[in-house]
Amino acid sequence: MIWICRRLAEWRVVHESGRPRRARHHSEQQRGQATVELALLMPFFALMLLAVVQVGLLMRTRVLVTHSAREAVRSAAVGANDADVRSAAIGAAELDPDRLMVQVQRVAGNATVRLTYRDPTDVPLVGMLVADAVFEAQATMRLE
């Protein structure tokens, strides 16, 4: 209780006009120091935010590659040729066809499709620090 009373006494300082006002606890120098600290840490926080965005984009690409592999193996299982399987993989997701490699195998009544996709890391600042990511996905289905 004594601590609360002491804090209240520091909080309320009476101006000569009789109106209460807040006591100033920080000098101008301390405010300037806080501004400098914020200015020094802001680039670090911005870099961390961009890194989180890049990781989110990479996770999206991983899901898209997996989805494309599943769609491609469905196409291969119903008897499509390799060019149609590649078209199914490209059409299933928004992937760059120049960065996508599709391998199709039909062995022992099963169709297996393996996709390899090289995804550029093109978020500003973070993309320069991290190499392009390579995603692989494989799916197998029985031939119909």
Number of C-alpha atoms within 10 A of each C-alpha: 6 7 8 9 10 10 11 11 11 13 15 13 15 12 11 7 6 8 9 12 11 11 13 10 9 8 8 9 9 11 11 11 11 11 12 12 11 12 11 11 11 12 11 11 12 12 14 13 12 17 19 13 14 19 14 12 15 19 12 11 21 19 13 19 27 20 16 29 29 24 23 32 29 24 23 29 22 13 15 15 12 17 12 14 25 27 16 21 30 20 14 17 17 12 18 11 14 8 12 18 14 21 13 21 14 16 10 8 11 16 23 23 29 21 22 17 21 17 19 14 19 14 16 12 13 19 15 11 11 14 12 14 13 14 18 15 19 19 19 20 18 16 18 11
